[in-house]
Amino acid sequence: MNKFKSLLLVGILALAVSCSKNSSNSDDDSTTAQVDKSANLLATGDSANDILSNDNFDKLLIEIAYVTGFKPTEAAIADFTEYLKEHTFKEDIELVYNELSSPSEDDLTLQEIANLETSNRTAFNTGSTLAIYIYFADAPAEGDDLDGGLVTLGAVYRNTSMVIHEVTVRDLASLSSSISEADVETTTLNHEFGHLFGLVDLGTEMVNDHQSESENEDGQLVPDNHCNQAGCLMRAELQFGGSSGKSLLSNSLAQYEDGIKSGCRLSGTTVLSLLQQHTAKTTNTVPLDAECLLDIRANGGRN
């Protein structure tokens, strides 16, 4: 009997050791399987060539994170996808939707938006797939004034990250009977993604100088990473409504707590102006001009 108990005790100990090893191995595997997020936490424009060409990545995985009730229109996403296929060599584009609860904020800074991304983003670069994160917010940007024409529709703040202030997009679209919500969404998405293409001189070098300038807080004219060609999607028509004529540049180049830097904060005035120029045409889609297309081709894009 004592011999049986001894053998039973040895068996239990062996099983415990085995389980402990398996648990340890499982923890090691979990640690090994952790996603490397560093490639998606770079500066705006740093992944321009990777987005435009198929040299390193031949697939785009776009995570569309949206607050409940603020999902973008199907028409805008369809037009946006065609825009990507037109200017990049990415034929394989996968969209994943991530519905989120509201952060319950009256407005949002880019730092707060970046913090929300840290908490909620699920798509990151893996293998030959390059991941993009787009957050559709239910709150306006900090400092917006719709009545005064001071509004921000979208912003890019990392190499694969952008925000669309969907609540502001809808408010702006409601001001015009000839411009739809989908029109404003598409133009904002395409403009902001133009900066992820590296435009203008934001990771994609200019073939010819066509960068516009804006006044900074000191009243000096400095390059603003937008196009100076009339009618271009990347045009820097960055004047707010009202008599102040204040430029967006002082906001767009602000630094944030962890080094986040906005290459662009697109104003509602800009979008309405661009779209109204195209209302007489068969489409409200605003195109890139010849100079921006030259830059894209030179950095590995389609056209």
Secondary structure as UniProt FT lines:
FT   HELIX           2..32
FT   HELIX           38..40
FT   TURN            44..47
FT   HELIX           48..52
FT   STRAND          59..67
FT   TURN            68..69
FT   HELIX           74..87
FT   STRAND          92..100
FT   HELIX           110..120
FT   TURN            127..128
FT   STRAND          129..136
FT   TURN            142..143
FT   TURN            146..149
FT   STRAND          152..158
FT   TURN            159..160
FT   STRAND          161..164
FT   HELIX           166..173
FT   TURN            174..175
FT   HELIX           181..196
FT   TURN            197..201
FT   STRAND          211..215
FT   TURN            217..218
FT   STRAND          221..227
FT   TURN            230..231
FT   TURN            233..234
FT   HELIX           249..252
FT   TURN            257..258
FT   STRAND          264..267
FT   HELIX           268..276
FT   TURN            277..280
FT   HELIX           290..298
FT   TURN            299..300
//
